[in-house]
Amino acid sequence: MDRNATIQIDQDLKEQAEYLLNEIGLDISTAITIFLKQVVRQEKIPFELSAERNLNAETIAAIMESERLLNDPDTKYYTNIDDLFEDLNNDDE
């Protein structure tokens, strides 16, 4: 019998995890189930724990920001470098 579980997760962490899991075709519930099955099977945490900083979080945040900008109707787009510089020069005037 399946049971529901409620967990508290930092919103940014949740969004980053959802983004990455979606890229490989998983949702958070399935990923947590996989993790828990590995804990039971291996009788331990199924990966090494360390105090090293996870630099991927910054990369994920940058990817999410770029996707937000791509969907923002106010974002300016340029087809070539000349148009970009022309617009930059016009902003100075």
mmCIF file as gemmi writes it, N, C-alpha and C atoms, coordinates in Angstrom:
data_model
loop_
_atom_site.group_PDB
_atom_site.id
_atom_site.type_symbol
_atom_site.label_atom_id
_atom_site.label_alt_id
_atom_site.label_comp_id
_atom_site.label_asym_id
_atom_site.label_entity_id
_atom_site.label_seq_id
_atom_site.pdbx_PDB_ins_code
_atom_site.Cartn_x
_atom_site.Cartn_y
_atom_site.Cartn_z
_atom_site.occupancy
_atom_site.B_iso_or_equiv
_atom_site.pdbx_formal_charge
_atom_site.auth_seq_id
_atom_site.auth_asym_id
_atom_site.pdbx_PDB_model_num
ATOM 1 N N . MET Axp A 1 ? 0.843 -1.184 0 1 0 ? 1 A 1
ATOM 2 C CA . MET Axp A 1 ? 0 0 0 1 0 ? 1 A 1
ATOM 3 C C . MET Axp A 1 ? 0.886 1.245 0 1 0 ? 1 A 1
ATOM 4 N N . ASP Axp A 2 ? 0.622 2.148 -0.915 1 0 ? 2 A 1
ATOM 5 C CA . ASP Axp A 2 ? 1.376 3.406 -0.988 1 0 ? 2 A 1
ATOM 6 C C . ASP Axp A 2 ? 0.887 4.365 0.087 1 0 ? 2 A 1
ATOM 7 N N . ARG Axp A 3 ? 1.817 5.136 0.616 1 0 ? 3 A 1
ATOM 8 C CA . ARG Axp A 3 ? 1.507 6.159 1.613 1 0 ? 3 A 1
ATOM 9 C C . ARG Axp A 3 ? 2.039 7.495 1.126 1 0 ? 3 A 1
ATOM 10 N N . ASN Axp A 4 ? 1.366 8.55 1.498 1 0 ? 4 A 1
ATOM 11 C CA . ASN Axp A 4 ? 1.85 9.898 1.2 1 0 ? 4 A 1
ATOM 12 C C . ASN Axp A 4 ? 2.817 10.332 2.281 1 0 ? 4 A 1
ATOM 13 N N . ALA Axp A 5 ? 3.809 11.133 1.882 1 0 ? 5 A 1
ATOM 14 C CA . ALA Axp A 5 ? 4.749 11.72 2.827 1 0 ? 5 A 1
ATOM 15 C C . ALA Axp A 5 ? 4.898 13.197 2.473 1 0 ? 5 A 1
ATOM 16 N N . THR Axp A 6 ? 4.954 14.024 3.48 1 0 ? 6 A 1
ATOM 17 C CA . THR Axp A 6 ? 5.146 15.452 3.273 1 0 ? 6 A 1
ATOM 18 C C . THR Axp A 6 ? 6.535 15.813 3.777 1 0 ? 6 A 1
ATOM 19 N N . ILE Axp A 7 ? 7.304 16.502 2.929 1 0 ? 7 A 1
ATOM 20 C CA . ILE Axp A 7 ? 8.646 16.931 3.317 1 0 ? 7 A 1
ATOM 21 C C . ILE Axp A 7 ? 8.792 18.425 3.035 1 0 ? 7 A 1
ATOM 22 N N . GLN Axp A 8 ? 9.644 19.067 3.816 1 0 ? 8 A 1
ATOM 23 C CA . GLN Axp A 8 ? 9.931 20.482 3.619 1 0 ? 8 A 1
ATOM 24 C C . GLN Axp A 8 ? 11.22 20.599 2.816 1 0 ? 8 A 1
ATOM 25 N N . ILE Axp A 9 ? 11.168 21.319 1.693 1 0 ? 9 A 1
ATOM 26 C CA . ILE Axp A 9 ? 12.33 21.503 0.82 1 0 ? 9 A 1
ATOM 27 C C . ILE Axp A 9 ? 12.438 22.983 0.471 1 0 ? 9 A 1
ATOM 28 N N . ASP Axp A 10 ? 13.656 23.493 0.508 1 0 ? 10 A 1
ATOM 29 C CA . ASP Axp A 10 ? 13.907 24.86 0.082 1 0 ? 10 A 1
ATOM 30 C C . ASP Axp A 10 ? 13.359 25.047 -1.337 1 0 ? 10 A 1
ATOM 31 N N . GLN Axp A 11 ? 12.648 26.136 -1.584 1 0 ? 11 A 1
ATOM 32 C CA . GLN Axp A 11 ? 12 26.375 -2.877 1 0 ? 11 A 1
ATOM 33 C C . GLN Axp A 11 ? 12.988 26.368 -4.04 1 0 ? 11 A 1
ATOM 34 N N . ASP Axp A 12 ? 14.136 27.028 -3.869 1 0 ? 12 A 1
ATOM 35 C CA . ASP Axp A 12 ? 15.135 27.052 -4.948 1 0 ? 12 A 1
ATOM 36 C C . ASP Axp A 12 ? 15.661 25.652 -5.24 1 0 ? 12 A 1
ATOM 37 N N . LEU Axp A 13 ? 15.945 24.889 -4.186 1 0 ? 13 A 1
ATOM 38 C CA . LEU Axp A 13 ? 16.418 23.516 -4.364 1 0 ? 13 A 1
ATOM 39 C C . LEU Axp A 13 ? 15.376 22.68 -5.091 1 0 ? 13 A 1
ATOM 40 N N . LYS Axp A 14 ? 14.126 22.834 -4.708 1 0 ? 14 A 1
ATOM 41 C CA . LYS Axp A 14 ? 13.04 22.088 -5.347 1 0 ? 14 A 1
ATOM 42 C C . LYS Axp A 14 ? 12.954 22.412 -6.84 1 0 ? 14 A 1
ATOM 43 N N . GLU Axp A 15 ? 13.013 23.697 -7.175 1 0 ? 15 A 1
ATOM 44 C CA . GLU Axp A 15 ? 12.923 24.105 -8.58 1 0 ? 15 A 1
ATOM 45 C C . GLU Axp A 15 ? 14.116 23.589 -9.391 1 0 ? 15 A 1
ATOM 46 N N . GLN Axp A 16 ? 15.31 23.655 -8.796 1 0 ? 16 A 1
ATOM 47 C CA . GLN Axp A 16 ? 16.496 23.161 -9.491 1 0 ? 16 A 1
ATOM 48 C C . GLN Axp A 16 ? 16.408 21.651 -9.704 1 0 ? 16 A 1
ATOM 49 N N . ALA Axp A 17 ? 15.957 20.933 -8.669 1 0 ? 17 A 1
ATOM 50 C CA . ALA Axp A 17 ? 15.818 19.479 -8.784 1 0 ? 17 A 1
ATOM 51 C C . ALA Axp A 17 ? 14.76 19.125 -9.826 1 0 ? 17 A 1
ATOM 52 N N . GLU Axp A 18 ? 13.632 19.828 -9.8 1 0 ? 18 A 1
ATOM 53 C CA . GLU Axp A 18 ? 12.584 19.563 -10.787 1 0 ? 18 A 1
ATOM 54 C C . GLU Axp A 18 ? 13.098 19.785 -12.204 1 0 ? 18 A 1
ATOM 55 N N . TYR Axp A 19 ? 13.863 20.836 -12.39 1 0 ? 19 A 1
ATOM 56 C CA . TYR Axp A 19 ? 14.409 21.132 -13.713 1 0 ? 19 A 1
ATOM 57 C C . TYR Axp A 19 ? 15.288 19.982 -14.201 1 0 ? 19 A 1
ATOM 58 N N . LEU Axp A 20 ? 16.237 19.568 -13.365 1 0 ? 20 A 1
ATOM 59 C CA . LEU Axp A 20 ? 17.159 18.502 -13.758 1 0 ? 20 A 1
ATOM 60 C C . LEU Axp A 20 ? 16.45 17.164 -13.922 1 0 ? 20 A 1
ATOM 61 N N . LEU Axp A 21 ? 15.554 16.842 -12.999 1 0 ? 21 A 1
ATOM 62 C CA . LEU Axp A 21 ? 14.835 15.573 -13.094 1 0 ? 21 A 1
ATOM 63 C C . LEU Axp A 21 ? 13.956 15.54 -14.334 1 0 ? 21 A 1
ATOM 64 N N . ASN Axp A 22 ? 13.338 16.656 -14.657 1 0 ? 22 A 1
ATOM 65 C CA . ASN Axp A 22 ? 12.518 16.731 -15.86 1 0 ? 22 A 1
ATOM 66 C C . ASN Axp A 22 ? 13.35 16.443 -17.112 1 0 ? 22 A 1
ATOM 67 N N . GLU Axp A 23 ? 14.609 16.905 -17.104 1 0 ? 23 A 1
ATOM 68 C CA . GLU Axp A 23 ? 15.496 16.679 -18.243 1 0 ? 23 A 1
ATOM 69 C C . GLU Axp A 23 ? 15.742 15.187 -18.487 1 0 ? 23 A 1
ATOM 70 N N . ILE Axp A 24 ? 15.661 14.379 -17.42 1 0 ? 24 A 1
ATOM 71 C CA . ILE Axp A 24 ? 15.876 12.933 -17.59 1 0 ? 24 A 1
ATOM 72 C C . ILE Axp A 24 ? 14.574 12.143 -17.487 1 0 ? 24 A 1
ATOM 73 N N . GLY Axp A 25 ? 13.454 12.848 -17.468 1 0 ? 25 A 1
ATOM 74 C CA . GLY Axp A 25 ? 12.158 12.191 -17.521 1 0 ? 25 A 1
ATOM 75 C C . GLY Axp A 25 ? 11.627 11.687 -16.19 1 0 ? 25 A 1
ATOM 76 N N . LEU Axp A 26 ? 12.08 12.271 -15.084 1 0 ? 26 A 1
ATOM 77 C CA . LEU Axp A 26 ? 11.606 11.862 -13.764 1 0 ? 26 A 1
ATOM 78 C C . LEU Axp A 26 ? 10.916 13.02 -13.06 1 0 ? 26 A 1
ATOM 79 N N . ASP Axp A 27 ? 10.034 12.675 -12.12 1 0 ? 27 A 1
ATOM 80 C CA . ASP Axp A 27 ? 9.499 13.693 -11.227 1 0 ? 27 A 1
ATOM 81 C C . ASP Axp A 27 ? 10.115 13.481 -9.846 1 0 ? 27 A 1
ATOM 82 N N . ILE Axp A 28 ? 9.88 14.402 -8.924 1 0 ? 28 A 1
ATOM 83 C CA . ILE Axp A 28 ? 10.501 14.324 -7.603 1 0 ? 28 A 1
ATOM 84 C C . ILE Axp A 28 ? 10.054 13.069 -6.861 1 0 ? 28 A 1
ATOM 85 N N . SER Axp A 29 ? 8.797 12.728 -6.941 1 0 ? 29 A 1
ATOM 86 C CA . SER Axp A 29 ? 8.295 11.54 -6.243 1 0 ? 29 A 1
ATOM 87 C C . SER Axp A 29 ? 9.021 10.279 -6.695 1 0 ? 29 A 1
ATOM 88 N N . THR Axp A 30 ? 9.195 10.117 -7.996 1 0 ? 30 A 1
ATOM 89 C CA . THR Axp A 30 ? 9.896 8.942 -8.529 1 0 ? 30 A 1
ATOM 90 C C . THR Axp A 30 ? 11.358 8.951 -8.096 1 0 ? 30 A 1
ATOM 91 N N . ALA Axp A 31 ? 12.004 10.122 -8.143 1 0 ? 31 A 1
ATOM 92 C CA . ALA Axp A 31 ? 13.41 10.211 -7.75 1 0 ? 31 A 1
ATOM 93 C C . ALA Axp A 31 ? 13.592 9.849 -6.276 1 0 ? 31 A 1
ATOM 94 N N . ILE Axp A 32 ? 12.691 10.318 -5.424 1 0 ? 32 A 1
ATOM 95 C CA . ILE Axp A 32 ? 12.781 9.998 -3.995 1 0 ? 32 A 1
ATOM 96 C C . ILE Axp A 32 ? 12.539 8.508 -3.775 1 0 ? 32 A 1
ATOM 97 N N . THR Axp A 33 ? 11.601 7.929 -4.52 1 0 ? 33 A 1
ATOM 98 C CA . THR Axp A 33 ? 11.361 6.491 -4.412 1 0 ? 33 A 1
ATOM 99 C C . THR Axp A 33 ? 12.596 5.698 -4.814 1 0 ? 33 A 1
ATOM 100 N N . ILE Axp A 34 ? 13.252 6.104 -5.9 1 0 ? 34 A 1
ATOM 101 C CA . ILE Axp A 34 ? 14.492 5.445 -6.331 1 0 ? 34 A 1
ATOM 102 C C . ILE Axp A 34 ? 15.548 5.551 -5.227 1 0 ? 34 A 1
ATOM 103 N N . PHE Axp A 35 ? 15.695 6.748 -4.668 1 0 ? 35 A 1
ATOM 104 C CA . PHE Axp A 35 ? 16.666 6.956 -3.594 1 0 ? 35 A 1
ATOM 105 C C . PHE Axp A 35 ? 16.377 6.031 -2.421 1 0 ? 35 A 1
ATOM 106 N N . LEU Axp A 36 ? 15.138 5.987 -1.96 1 0 ? 36 A 1
ATOM 107 C CA . LEU Axp A 36 ? 14.786 5.162 -0.797 1 0 ? 36 A 1
ATOM 108 C C . LEU Axp A 36 ? 14.975 3.672 -1.076 1 0 ? 36 A 1
ATOM 109 N N . LYS Axp A 37 ? 14.676 3.232 -2.288 1 0 ? 37 A 1
ATOM 110 C CA . LYS Axp A 37 ? 14.9 1.822 -2.632 1 0 ? 37 A 1
ATOM 111 C C . LYS Axp A 37 ? 16.389 1.498 -2.58 1 0 ? 37 A 1
ATOM 112 N N . GLN Axp A 38 ? 17.236 2.425 -3.009 1 0 ? 38 A 1
ATOM 113 C CA . GLN Axp A 38 ? 18.675 2.196 -2.947 1 0 ? 38 A 1
ATOM 114 C C . GLN Axp A 38 ? 19.179 2.195 -1.495 1 0 ? 38 A 1
ATOM 115 N N . VAL Axp A 39 ? 18.602 3.03 -0.65 1 0 ? 39 A 1
ATOM 116 C CA . VAL Axp A 39 ? 18.96 3.024 0.77 1 0 ? 39 A 1
ATOM 117 C C . VAL Axp A 39 ? 18.661 1.65 1.365 1 0 ? 39 A 1
ATOM 118 N N . VAL Axp A 40 ? 17.484 1.113 1.077 1 0 ? 40 A 1
ATOM 119 C CA . VAL Axp A 40 ? 17.098 -0.202 1.595 1 0 ? 40 A 1
ATOM 120 C C . VAL Axp A 40 ? 17.986 -1.288 1.007 1 0 ? 40 A 1
ATOM 121 N N . ARG Axp A 41 ? 18.205 -1.261 -0.304 1 0 ? 41 A 1
ATOM 122 C CA . ARG Axp A 41 ? 19 -2.297 -0.967 1 0 ? 41 A 1
ATOM 123 C C . ARG Axp A 41 ? 20.446 -2.302 -0.462 1 0 ? 41 A 1
ATOM 124 N N . GLN Axp A 42 ? 21.055 -1.121 -0.354 1 0 ? 42 A 1
ATOM 125 C CA . GLN Axp A 42 ? 22.471 -1.036 0.024 1 0 ? 42 A 1
ATOM 126 C C . GLN Axp A 42 ? 22.681 -0.928 1.533 1 0 ? 42 A 1
ATOM 127 N N . GLU Axp A 43 ? 21.599 -0.67 2.254 1 0 ? 43 A 1
ATOM 128 C CA . GLU Axp A 43 ? 21.647 -0.483 3.713 1 0 ? 43 A 1
ATOM 129 C C . GLU Axp A 43 ? 22.574 0.672 4.1 1 0 ? 43 A 1
ATOM 130 N N . LYS Axp A 44 ? 22.564 1.712 3.274 1 0 ? 44 A 1
ATOM 131 C CA . LYS Axp A 44 ? 23.347 2.924 3.532 1 0 ? 44 A 1
ATOM 132 C C . LYS Axp A 44 ? 22.883 4.004 2.555 1 0 ? 44 A 1
ATOM 133 N N . ILE Axp A 45 ? 23.363 5.221 2.752 1 0 ? 45 A 1
ATOM 134 C CA . ILE Axp A 45 ? 23.13 6.281 1.783 1 0 ? 45 A 1
ATOM 135 C C . ILE Axp A 45 ? 23.841 5.865 0.503 1 0 ? 45 A 1
ATOM 136 N N . PRO Axp A 46 ? 23.167 5.888 -0.651 1 0 ? 46 A 1
ATOM 137 C CA . PRO Axp A 46 ? 23.76 5.318 -1.869 1 0 ? 46 A 1
ATOM 138 C C . PRO Axp A 46 ? 24.756 6.218 -2.6 1 0 ? 46 A 1
ATOM 139 N N . PHE Axp A 47 ? 25.385 7.12 -1.898 1 0 ? 47 A 1
ATOM 140 C CA . PHE Axp A 47 ? 26.426 7.967 -2.478 1 0 ? 47 A 1
ATOM 141 C C . PHE Axp A 47 ? 27.283 8.491 -1.344 1 0 ? 47 A 1
ATOM 142 N N . GLU Axp A 48 ? 28.468 8.963 -1.714 1 0 ? 48 A 1
ATOM 143 C CA . GLU Axp A 48 ? 29.388 9.483 -0.717 1 0 ? 48 A 1
ATOM 144 C C . GLU Axp A 48 ? 28.963 10.882 -0.294 1 0 ? 48 A 1
ATOM 145 N N . LEU Axp A 49 ? 28.966 11.127 0.995 1 0 ? 49 A 1
ATOM 146 C CA . LEU Axp A 49 ? 28.659 12.456 1.509 1 0 ? 49 A 1
ATOM 147 C C . LEU Axp A 49 ? 29.962 13.194 1.773 1 0 ? 49 A 1
ATOM 148 N N . SER Axp A 50 ? 30.016 14.455 1.397 1 0 ? 50 A 1
ATOM 149 C CA . SER Axp A 50 ? 31.21 15.253 1.649 1 0 ? 50 A 1
ATOM 150 C C . SER Axp A 50 ? 30.792 16.687 1.921 1 0 ? 50 A 1
ATOM 151 N N . ALA Axp A 51 ? 31.733 17.454 2.42 1 0 ? 51 A 1
ATOM 152 C CA . ALA Axp A 51 ? 31.467 18.854 2.733 1 0 ? 51 A 1
ATOM 153 C C . ALA Axp A 51 ? 31.822 19.771 1.577 1 0 ? 51 A 1
ATOM 154 N N . GLU Axp A 52 ? 32.163 19.211 0.416 1 0 ? 52 A 1
ATOM 155 C CA . GLU Axp A 52 ? 32.514 20.043 -0.724 1 0 ? 52 A 1
ATOM 156 C C . GLU Axp A 52 ? 31.303 20.826 -1.202 1 0 ? 52 A 1
ATOM 157 N N . ARG Axp A 53 ? 31.558 22.032 -1.657 1 0 ? 53 A 1
ATOM 158 C CA . ARG Axp A 53 ? 30.494 22.895 -2.174 1 0 ? 53 A 1
ATOM 159 C C . ARG Axp A 53 ? 30.067 22.394 -3.544 1 0 ? 53 A 1
ATOM 160 N N . ASN Axp A 54 ? 28.759 22.331 -3.756 1 0 ? 54 A 1
ATOM 161 C CA . ASN Axp A 54 ? 28.223 21.893 -5.043 1 0 ? 54 A 1
ATOM 162 C C . ASN Axp A 54 ? 28.128 23.1 -5.977 1 0 ? 54 A 1
ATOM 163 N N . LEU Axp A 55 ? 29.081 23.221 -6.873 1 0 ? 55 A 1
ATOM 164 C CA . LEU Axp A 55 ? 29.105 24.355 -7.79 1 0 ? 55 A 1
ATOM 165 C C . LEU Axp A 55 ? 28.023 24.255 -8.847 1 0 ? 55 A 1
ATOM 166 N N . ASN Axp A 56 ? 27.437 23.096 -9.041 1 0 ? 56 A 1
ATOM 167 C CA . ASN Axp A 56 ? 26.397 22.941 -10.045 1 0 ? 56 A 1
ATOM 168 C C . ASN Axp A 56 ? 25.157 23.769 -9.738 1 0 ? 56 A 1
ATOM 169 N N . ALA Axp A 57 ? 24.934 24.089 -8.48 1 0 ? 57 A 1
ATOM 170 C CA . ALA Axp A 57 ? 23.763 24.885 -8.115 1 0 ? 57 A 1
ATOM 171 C C . ALA Axp A 57 ? 23.793 26.245 -8.8 1 0 ? 57 A 1
ATOM 172 N N . GLU Axp A 58 ? 24.968 26.851 -8.903 1 0 ? 58 A 1
ATOM 173 C CA . GLU Axp A 58 ? 25.084 28.146 -9.578 1 0 ? 58 A 1
ATOM 174 C C . GLU Axp A 58 ? 24.793 28.007 -11.07 1 0 ? 58 A 1
ATOM 175 N N . THR Axp A 59 ? 25.278 26.945 -11.652 1 0 ? 59 A 1
ATOM 176 C CA . THR Axp A 59 ? 25.036 26.707 -13.07 1 0 ? 59 A 1
ATOM 177 C C . THR Axp A 59 ? 23.558 26.484 -13.324 1 0 ? 59 A 1
ATOM 178 N N . ILE Axp A 60 ? 22.925 25.703 -12.474 1 0 ? 60 A 1
ATOM 179 C CA . ILE Axp A 60 ? 21.489 25.441 -12.615 1 0 ? 60 A 1
ATOM 180 C C . ILE Axp A 60 ? 20.708 26.743 -12.487 1 0 ? 60 A 1
ATOM 181 N N . ALA Axp A 61 ? 21.073 27.565 -11.514 1 0 ? 61 A 1
ATOM 182 C CA . ALA Axp A 61 ? 20.384 28.85 -11.337 1 0 ? 61 A 1
ATOM 183 C C . ALA Axp A 61 ? 20.554 29.725 -12.576 1 0 ? 61 A 1
ATOM 184 N N . ALA Axp A 62 ? 21.737 29.712 -13.177 1 0 ? 62 A 1
ATOM 185 C CA . ALA Axp A 62 ? 21.975 30.506 -14.393 1 0 ? 62 A 1
ATOM 186 C C . ALA Axp A 62 ? 21.134 29.993 -15.556 1 0 ? 62 A 1
ATOM 187 N N . ILE Axp A 63 ? 21.018 28.69 -15.678 1 0 ? 63 A 1
ATOM 188 C CA . ILE Axp A 63 ? 20.186 28.105 -16.734 1 0 ? 63 A 1
ATOM 189 C C . ILE Axp A 63 ? 18.732 28.501 -16.54 1 0 ? 63 A 1
ATOM 190 N N . MET Axp A 64 ? 18.258 28.405 -15.304 1 0 ? 64 A 1
ATOM 191 C CA . MET Axp A 64 ? 16.868 28.764 -15.025 1 0 ? 64 A 1
ATOM 192 C C . MET Axp A 64 ? 16.615 30.249 -15.314 1 0 ? 64 A 1
ATOM 193 N N . GLU Axp A 65 ? 17.583 31.11 -14.986 1 0 ? 65 A 1
ATOM 194 C CA . GLU Axp A 65 ? 17.446 32.541 -15.263 1 0 ? 65 A 1
ATOM 195 C C . GLU Axp A 65 ? 17.406 32.792 -16.764 1 0 ? 65 A 1
ATOM 196 N N . SER Axp A 66 ? 18.245 32.095 -17.523 1 0 ? 66 A 1
ATOM 197 C CA . SER Axp A 66 ? 18.244 32.295 -18.974 1 0 ? 66 A 1
ATOM 198 C C . SER Axp A 66 ? 16.918 31.84 -19.578 1 0 ? 66 A 1
ATOM 199 N N . GLU Axp A 67 ? 16.355 30.754 -19.06 1 0 ? 67 A 1
ATOM 200 C CA . GLU Axp A 67 ? 15.052 30.311 -19.558 1 0 ? 67 A 1
ATOM 201 C C . GLU Axp A 67 ? 13.953 31.313 -19.206 1 0 ? 67 A 1
ATOM 202 N N . ARG Axp A 68 ? 14.058 31.916 -18.01 1 0 ? 68 A 1
ATOM 203 C CA . ARG Axp A 68 ? 13.088 32.945 -17.627 1 0 ? 68 A 1
ATOM 204 C C . ARG Axp A 68 ? 13.181 34.125 -18.587 1 0 ? 68 A 1
ATOM 205 N N . LEU Axp A 69 ? 14.4 34.54 -18.907 1 0 ? 69 A 1
ATOM 206 C CA . LEU Axp A 69 ? 14.591 35.664 -19.827 1 0 ? 69 A 1
ATOM 207 C C . LEU Axp A 69 ? 14.081 35.334 -21.229 1 0 ? 69 A 1
ATOM 208 N N . LEU Axp A 70 ? 14.27 34.1 -21.661 1 0 ? 70 A 1
ATOM 209 C CA . LEU Axp A 70 ? 13.779 33.698 -22.982 1 0 ? 70 A 1
ATOM 210 C C . LEU Axp A 70 ? 12.262 33.799 -23.078 1 0 ? 70 A 1
ATOM 211 N N . ASN Axp A 71 ? 11.586 33.615 -21.963 1 0 ? 71 A 1
ATOM 212 C CA . ASN Axp A 71 ? 10.122 33.661 -21.945 1 0 ? 71 A 1
ATOM 213 C C . ASN Axp A 71 ? 9.579 35.029 -21.55 1 0 ? 71 A 1
ATOM 214 N N . ASP Axp A 72 ? 10.467 35.975 -21.261 1 0 ? 72 A 1
ATOM 215 C CA . ASP Axp A 72 ? 10.055 37.323 -20.867 1 0 ? 72 A 1
ATOM 216 C C . ASP Axp A 72 ? 9.831 38.151 -22.141 1 0 ? 72 A 1
ATOM 217 N N . PRO Axp A 73 ? 8.61 38.661 -22.345 1 0 ? 73 A 1
ATOM 218 C CA . PRO Axp A 73 ? 8.332 39.426 -23.566 1 0 ? 73 A 1
ATOM 219 C C . PRO Axp A 73 ? 9.118 40.736 -23.651 1 0 ? 73 A 1
ATOM 220 N N . ASP Axp A 74 ? 9.677 41.21 -22.541 1 0 ? 74 A 1
ATOM 221 C CA . ASP Axp A 74 ? 10.436 42.461 -22.546 1 0 ? 74 A 1
ATOM 222 C C . ASP Axp A 74 ? 11.924 42.254 -22.853 1 0 ? 74 A 1
ATOM 223 N N . THR Axp A 75 ? 12.35 41.009 -22.993 1 0 ? 75 A 1
ATOM 224 C CA . THR Axp A 75 ? 13.753 40.735 -23.297 1 0 ? 75 A 1
ATOM 225 C C . THR Axp A 75 ? 14.051 41.12 -24.741 1 0 ? 75 A 1
ATOM 226 N N . LYS Axp A 76 ? 15.14 41.873 -24.949 1 0 ? 76 A 1
ATOM 227 C CA . LYS Axp A 76 ? 15.541 42.267 -26.295 1 0 ? 76 A 1
ATOM 228 C C . LYS Axp A 76 ? 16.379 41.164 -26.922 1 0 ? 76 A 1
ATOM 229 N N . TYR Axp A 77 ? 16.164 40.942 -28.202 1 0 ? 77 A 1
ATOM 230 C CA . TYR Axp A 77 ? 16.93 39.948 -28.953 1 0 ? 77 A 1
ATOM 231 C C . TYR Axp A 77 ? 17.612 40.621 -30.135 1 0 ? 77 A 1
ATOM 232 N N . TYR Axp A 78 ? 18.779 40.136 -30.491 1 0 ? 78 A 1
ATOM 233 C CA . TYR Axp A 78 ? 19.535 40.679 -31.61 1 0 ? 78 A 1
ATOM 234 C C . TYR Axp A 78 ? 19.923 39.542 -32.543 1 0 ? 78 A 1
ATOM 235 N N . THR Axp A 79 ? 19.882 39.822 -33.841 1 0 ? 79 A 1
ATOM 236 C CA . THR Axp A 79 ? 20.264 38.804 -34.818 1 0 ? 79 A 1
ATOM 237 C C . THR Axp A 79 ? 21.728 38.913 -35.213 1 0 ? 79 A 1
ATOM 238 N N . ASN Axp A 80 ? 22.35 40.053 -34.865 1 0 ? 80 A 1
ATOM 239 C CA . ASN Axp A 80 ? 23.776 40.204 -35.156 1 0 ? 80 A 1
ATOM 240 C C . ASN Axp A 80 ? 24.375 41.234 -34.204 1 0 ? 80 A 1
ATOM 241 N N . ILE Axp A 81 ? 25.683 41.262 -34.167 1 0 ? 81 A 1
ATOM 242 C CA . ILE Axp A 81 ? 26.409 42.131 -33.245 1 0 ? 81 A 1
ATOM 243 C C . ILE Axp A 81 ? 26.238 43.606 -33.575 1 0 ? 81 A 1
ATOM 244 N N . ASP Axp A 82 ? 26.094 43.931 -34.853 1 0 ? 82 A 1
ATOM 245 C CA . ASP Axp A 82 ? 25.915 45.33 -35.253 1 0 ? 82 A 1
ATOM 246 C C . ASP Axp A 82 ? 24.639 45.911 -34.663 1 0 ? 82 A 1
ATOM 247 N N . ASP Axp A 83 ? 23.557 45.149 -34.694 1 0 ? 83 A 1
ATOM 248 C CA . ASP Axp A 83 ? 22.299 45.615 -34.106 1 0 ? 83 A 1
ATOM 249 C C . ASP Axp A 83 ? 22.436 45.834 -32.602 1 0 ? 83 A 1
ATOM 250 N N . LEU Axp A 84 ? 23.17 44.946 -31.945 1 0 ? 84 A 1
ATOM 251 C CA . LEU Axp A 84 ? 23.399 45.099 -30.502 1 0 ? 84 A 1
ATOM 252 C C . LEU Axp A 84 ? 24.128 46.403 -30.209 1 0 ? 84 A 1
ATOM 253 N N . PHE Axp A 85 ? 25.241 46.64 -30.912 1 0 ? 85 A 1
ATOM 254 C CA . PHE Axp A 85 ? 26.009 47.862 -30.666 1 0 ? 85 A 1
ATOM 255 C C . PHE Axp A 85 ? 25.22 49.115 -31.043 1 0 ? 85 A 1
ATOM 256 N N . GLU Axp A 86 ? 24.423 49.044 -32.087 1 0 ? 86 A 1
ATOM 257 C CA . GLU Axp A 86 ? 23.596 50.191 -32.458 1 0 ? 86 A 1
ATOM 258 C C . GLU Axp A 86 ? 22.617 50.527 -31.338 1 0 ? 86 A 1
ATOM 259 N N . ASP Axp A 87 ? 22.002 49.494 -30.777 1 0 ? 87 A 1
ATOM 260 C CA . ASP Axp A 87 ? 21.066 49.711 -29.679 1 0 ? 87 A 1
ATOM 261 C C . ASP Axp A 87 ? 21.784 50.25 -28.441 1 0 ? 87 A 1
ATOM 262 N N . LEU Axp A 88 ? 22.966 49.727 -28.154 1 0 ? 88 A 1
ATOM 263 C CA . LEU Axp A 88 ? 23.744 50.227 -27.021 1 0 ? 88 A 1
ATOM 264 C C . LEU Axp A 88 ? 24.128 51.694 -27.217 1 0 ? 88 A 1
ATOM 265 N N . ASN Axp A 89 ? 24.531 52.056 -28.418 1 0 ? 89 A 1
ATOM 266 C CA . ASN Axp A 89 ? 24.897 53.439 -28.696 1 0 ? 89 A 1
ATOM 267 C C . ASN Axp A 89 ? 23.698 54.363 -28.61 1 0 ? 89 A 1
ATOM 268 N N . ASN Axp A 90 ? 22.523 53.894 -28.992 1 0 ? 90 A 1
ATOM 269 C CA . ASN Axp A 90 ? 21.311 54.702 -28.904 1 0 ? 90 A 1
ATOM 270 C C . ASN Axp A 90 ? 20.882 54.92 -27.469 1 0 ? 90 A 1
ATOM 271 N N . ASP Axp A 91 ? 21.193 53.984 -26.584 1 0 ? 91 A 1
ATOM 272 C CA . ASP Axp A 91 ? 20.863 54.138 -25.164 1 0 ? 91 A 1
ATOM 273 C C . ASP Axp A 91 ? 21.692 55.234 -24.522 1 0 ? 91 A 1
ATOM 274 N N . ASP Axp A 92 ? 22.906 55.487 -25.047 1 0 ? 92 A 1
ATOM 275 C CA . ASP Axp A 92 ? 23.782 56.518 -24.482 1 0 ? 92 A 1
ATOM 276 C C . ASP Axp A 92 ? 23.307 57.917 -24.828 1 0 ? 92 A 1
ATOM 277 N N . GLU Axp A 93 ? 22.498 58.038 -25.853 1 0 ? 93 A 1
ATOM 278 C CA . GLU Axp A 93 ? 22.08 59.372 -26.33 1 0 ? 93 A 1
ATOM 279 C C . GLU Axp A 93 ? 20.946 59.926 -25.544 1 0 ? 93 A 1
